[in-house]
Amino acid sequence: MLAVVGLMALAFVPLFFAVASLTRVALHGLREDSARALGRAVAAHAAEIDLHDEAALKSVLESHTGGGGVDAVCVYDERGAAIACAGEPREIAAMGAPAPPFGERTEDVRGAFGRAVEVTVPRPSGVVVARMRTGEATDRAAPLVRLVAVYMAAFGLAFAFIVYVALTRLIVRPVEALARATDRVATGARKLEVPPAGARELVELSSSVNTMTTRLLADEEKLRRKVDELTETTRRLTEAQAHLVRSERLASVGRLAAGMAHEIGNPITAIMGIQDLLISGDVPADEQDEYLARMRKETERIHKILRDLLDFARPEAAASAAASGAISASPEESGAIGPVVLSEAVADVLSLLRPQKVFRDVEVAVDVAGDVEVQIAKDRLEQVLLNLALNACDAMAGAKTKRLSLRAAREGSRVRIEIEDTGPGVAAEVRERLFLPFVTTKEVGLGTGLGLAVCRGIVEGAGGRIELDSSYTRGARFVVVLPGQVE
């Protein structure tokens, strides 16, 4: 609407000034033509009268002045001397005697009453000069100009009103109805209801929007079903991942249990031998207490080995629940985020590895500060470290120098953990696929190829990353980067 009003103003205002200017110019031209015609008439009439009959000449001149005619008129002889004048004295005083030679001419002058036109008409024995005001032309043009202004204003207002009504009925109200309908759909309505009103284009637009809304609602319903399916699939995958982590954990427990058989067998054999001596009665009474103390020591040794193994096999949340008499937590509930003191987790892993026969010849070097903490569940961190350490021990089985190094350092808001061994390293053709499921460098029957894949899932689930440092050539170096302690 503002654009229409602006366009009308741009069109009518210059037109108004143009009409007013043309009117004034036309009236001024008519005034000049009238003055020129009157001058000729006066000159012709004066030519019929004897110049020596001054009274008759003046009577003729006075008949042509006043009443909207000539304001002043004078007759001059051939030398330019005034013979007779009639009209307004001030205009007569403002008129100057013409200089010979005389010729017919018309010029605009400034008279006593404003703008005027002066007409000079020669006669047989002299010249007639008539002066007529033209300022009245402007005054006479004013009513016409005002009439044009009133007409344009009335036409503009009527046109603006008609445009306003037309725009409101054909565009504004249909668009508002369409906007309200789309708002209802946006707030939950399942159908777009728009009355078919307004301009043809808007009716077509409403129909198109209705069709689009129907398709969008159908697509939204499909998307909801897909999201539900994805949610269910994600839940199943999460359960499968937790089950896989649990299975790998139990597999690690099996490997540890197999390695502990010899460590447990020795104290059991010693206990059985002491029991045989005590049963036979050949042990003196003063030595029986010493034998019983040795039995107690060996029993505590077995208990500690088994206790460490059971603590690792049971998820952390389940262990704490069992300690308080509660029902055991599910594997999914055991992945609570830390923070975890890294040095404590490393100590727990080493306590599980020390009873292993394959670990007795391995030199262990640990460089972990006591205040380094990482954001991950403790049992999951222990599982990752234990898996990497067991793989390192298996890799160093035939090596002359067996050294396992574990170090950690802060890198900004994260913690970098490095586990190195002095084994043969990882073959180049396996490096790119090392963390994929069922990829293993061990012989058939000695590994499932899921350990590193599970470790990768645990680390990435905690917001970190695990990778093989291909630049390390004196064995294998695995790098685990985890989020550090939150400030």
N, C-alpha and C positions, 0 to 999 in steps of 0.2 A: 504494500500500500504506500509506504514511504517512497518507494521507487517510482510509482505512478504519479504521486504528487510532485516529486522532483522533476519528472519528465514534463509534466504539464507546466510547471513554473518555467522550465527551460524553454518551452515552446511559446508560451503566451506572453511572458514579460518582454522579450525582444520584439515580438509581434506588436504588442501594445505601443511601445516606443516608436516602432516603425510607422504604425498607423498615425500616431500623434504627429510625428515629424512630417509625414506626407500630407496630412491635413493642413498643417500650418503653411507648408510650402505651397500647396494648392491655393489656399485662401490668399496668401501673399501675392501669388501670380495673378489671381483674379483681380486683386486690388490694383496691381500695376496696370493690368489691361484696362480696367475701368478708368483709372486716372489718365491713361494715355488717350482713351476714347473721349473723355470729357475735355481734355486739353485740346484735342483736334476740333471738338464741337465748339468750344469757346473761341478758338482761333478763327474758325469758319464764320461764326456769328459776328465776331468783332471785325472781320474783314468787310462786312457789309455796311459798317457804320463809319462815318467820317471821323478820322482821328481828331479833327478840330472840334467835334461835338463831344466835348468831354463829359457832359451830363448824361447824354444818351449812352455813351460807351460805358460809363460807370454803372448805369442802370442795367445794362446787359450783363456786365461782370457780376453784379450782385445777384442777378437771377440764377447764376450758376454756383453760388457759394452757399454753404450751410445746408442743414437738413440731410447730412450724410453724403453730400457731394464734395466739391473742391473746398479745401480749407482756406486757400488764398490764391488769387490769380492777379497777374499784372500784365499790362501791355506796354511794350517798349518800342521806341522808334528805331530806325536803322542805325542810329549812333549808340543805342543802349540806354537811352534816357527813358525814365518811367513816364508814361502818359497818363495811365489810370490804373488804380489797384482797388480790389475789393476783397473782403474776407476778414479773417482774424488778424488784428493788428500785430500781434507778436510773431505770427508766421510771416506777415508781410515784411516786418523788420528783419526777420532772419533770412529772407530771400535776398540774393545778391543780383545785381544787374548783369545780364549775360554779355559776354564779349563777342563782337563780330569776328569772323563770319558766323552767321547763325545756321544751325542745322538741327534737325529733329533728333532729340535724344531723351533717354530716360535714365535717371540715376537715383539711388537710395541716399537719403540725407537724414541728418538728425535735426528734427524740428523742435519747436517749442513744447510740443506735447508728446515727444518720443519719436519713434521711427516714422519716416515719411518717404514718399516717392515724389520726385520733382520731374515734370514733363515739360520739355521745351519744344514748341511747335512754331516754325517760321510762318510769317504772313507776307503779303506783297510789299508792305512798307514797314517792316518791323518784326517783332517776335512776341509770342504769347507764352508766359511761364505760369504753369499751374502746379500747386503743391497739395497733396492729399495724404492724410495720415494712414499708415498701414498697421499701426499697433493694434487697431481695432480688430484686425484679422485674427490676431492671437486670442483676443477676448471672445470673438465669435466662434473660434475653434474649440474653446474650453468646454462648452456643453457637449459638443460632439465627442470630444475625447473622453469626457466623463461617462457619456453613454456607452462608448466602446469599452471602457474599463468595467462598468457595471455589467455589461453583457458578458465579457470574458470571465469576470469573477463568478457570475451566476452559472455560466456554462461549466466552469471548472469545478464549482461545488457540486453541481448536479452530476457531472461526470464522475467525480470522486465518490459521491454517494452510491451511484450505480455500480461502480467498480468494487466498492467495499461490499455491497450486498452480494454482488456476483461472486467475488472471491470467497466471502464467508460461506455462502450456500454451496458453491461448487468445489471449493478447495479446502478452506480452513476446517469447517465442521467434519467433512469426511476424513481429513487427515487426523484430526483429534480423535475421532471414533476409532480409526485404525490404530493410533498410538495407545488408546485405552485398551483395546483388544489385545494388542501385543504385550502390554504390561500385565494383563490378566494371565496370559500364557506364561510370561516370565515368572509369575508368582505361583504357578502350579496348575493353572487351568489346562485341561487336556484337549481343548478345542478352541479354535479361533472363530469368533462370531463377529462379523463386520457387515452392517447393512449395506446393500448395493445402492449407494447414493453418491451424488457428485458428478464430476466430469467423467467422460468416457475413459480417459486415461487412468483416473483414480479408481474407477470400478475395475479396470483391468489389473491395476496394481494390487487392489485388495484381493482379487482372485488369485493373483500370483503369490502374494504373501500367504494366503490361506493354504494354497498347495504346498508352498515351501514349509509352512509350519507343520502341516500334516506329515510331510516327509521327515522333518526334523524330529518330531515326536516319535515317529516309527523308528528312526535311527537311534534316538535316545533309549527307547525300550530295548532295541537290539544291543546297544552298548551296555545297558544295565545287566542284561543277561551275560554278555561277554565278561563284564567285570566280576559278576558272581562266579562265573566259571573260572576266571583267573584267580580269584580269591581262594576258591576251593583247591585249585591246582597248586597255588602257592602254599597253602596249608599242608597239602600232602607232600610237596617237595620239602617243606621245612621239617615235617615229621620224618621223611626219608633221610634228610641230611642228619638230623639228630640221631636217627637209628644207625646211620653209617658211622658217625662219630663214636657212638657207643660201641658199635661192633669193632671198630679199629682199636678202641681203648681196651676192649676185652682181648683182642688179638695181642696187643702189647703186654697185657697181664699174662697171657699164655706164654709168651716168649720169656718174660721175667720168671714165671713159675718154673719153666723148664730149666732155666739157668740156675735157679736156686736149689734144685734137687740135691746137688752135691754138697752145697753149703749147709743144707739142713741135715743131710745124711750123716755127716761127720759128728755133730753134737748128739744126734740120736744114738749112733753107735757107742759113743762114750757113755751116755746115760745108761744104755742097756748093759754095758760091761760093769759099770758100778753097781747096778741093781743085782746082777748075778753074784758079785762079790758079797754084797750085803745079805742076799738070800742064803748063800752057802754058810754064812756064820763064821768065815775065816778071818774077818776083819776085827781087829781089837776094838774094844769099846771106846778107847780114847781117840781112834782114827775115824770112827763112824761119822762124827760131826763134820770132819773135813770132807769126806766123800759126799755127804749130803749137800754141803755148800757148793761143791763142784757140780753136782746135779742141778742145783738151783741156778747156777750161773749159765750152764748150757741151755737150760729150759728158757731162761730169760732171753738168751741170744736167739733161740728159735722164735720166741714170741715177738721179739722186735722185728725180725725179718718178715714174718707173716703179717704183723700189724701194718708195716709200711706198705706191703703189697695190697692189703685190703683197703687201706685209706686211699690208695691211688685208684683201685678198681671201683670204689664207690664215689659217685659225684659229690661235689662239695656241699651242695644244698641238701642232698640226701643224707650225708654224713652228719651235718649239724642237726637235721631233723631227727635222725635216729638217736643221736646223743640226748635229745630232749624228750624222747619217747613218742615223737610224732610219726605220722605216716611218711614213708620215703617219697621224696619229690621225684617227679618225672625227669627224664633227661633234658626236656626243653627248659625246665625250671633251673637247671644247674648252670646255665650260661650267664649268670648275673655279672655285670661289669664291675671291675675292681673299684678303686685302685689296688694293685698288688705290688708288694715289695719284691723286686726282681731277684734280689739275693736270696730271699727265703725260698722262692720257687726253685731256684737253681740248687740250693742245698737239699730240698726234698727229692729232686730228681737224682742227684748224686747218691743219696742214701738208698735209692732203689737200685742203682747200678752197681754199687760196690760189692754186693754179694754175688754178682754175676761172674762166672768163670772167665768169660771173654774180656771182662773189664779189669782183671787183676794186673795184666801186663801193660795197661794203658796209663800213660802219664797225663794227668789232668792239670790244666792251668786255667784258673778262673780270675778274671779281672772285672769285677762288678762292684760298683760303689754301693754301700749299704742304704743310701737314701734314694736310689733310683726306683721310681714307681711307673707302672704301665697300666693303661685302661683296658683290662681284659679279665675274664673269669680265671681264677687261679688254677682250677682243674684243667681248663682248656689250654692255658699257657704251659702247664706241666706236661700235658699230652704232646704239644708241639715240640718242646725241648727234648722230651724222652725219645720221641720218634727220630728226631735228627741225631741224637746221641747214639741210639742203637744202630742206625744206619751207618754212622761213622765207625763204630766198633766193628760192624760186619765188613766194611770196606777195608779196614786196616788188619784184617785177619792174617794175611800173608806178608805184611810189611815188616821190615826190620825195626824201624822206629815207629812206635805207636804213641802218638801225642794228640790229645784232644784239647783244643783251646776254646774257651768261651769268654767273650768280652762284651761289654755294653758301654755306650756313651750317648749323651744327650745331643740331639740335633734340633735346636730350637724347641718347638713344642712336642717333638717326637723323640723316641728312643730307638737307637740302632743296635741290634743284637747280632753278633757274628759268631758262628760255630764253624771251626776249622778242624780238619783232620789231615793226617799225613799219608792217606791212602793213594790209590792210583788216580783219583779224580773221576770226573764224569766224561764219558765219550762224547765227542762233538756231535755225533748223529743223534744223540739222545737228549741233548740239552734243551732243544726247543720244545720237546714233548714231555719233559721230566715231570711236570706237575699235572699232567693229564691222568685220568683214571686208567688203571690197569697197565701203566707203563712202569717197568721195573728192570733193573740191571742185574738182579739176582737170578740164580738158577731156578729151574722149575721146581715148585714145591716149597721154596724158601721165602716166598713173598707174594702178596696179592697185587701189588702195584697200586694200592689205595692209600698208603700212608701219607705220601707227599700231597696227594690230591685233597685228603682230609685236612692236612695242615694248612694248605692254601685256603680252603673254605673257612677254617677257624680264624685265621689271621685276617682275611679280607672281611669277614663278618664283624670283626672288632674295629674295622676302619684302618687296617694296616696293609702291608704287602710283604710277600716272601719271594725271594729270587735267589738264583745261583750266580755267584760272582765269577764270570768267565775269565776275568783277568788274573785270577789266582791260579798258579801253575804247580804249586808244591803239594797238591792234594785237592780237596774240595772245600769250598767256603760257601756256606749258606748265610744269607743276610735276611733278618726279620726286622721290619720297621713297624713299630706300634705307637699309638698315641700315648703321650706322656701324662704326667699328673696334671689335672686341671687346676689352674690357679684360682 
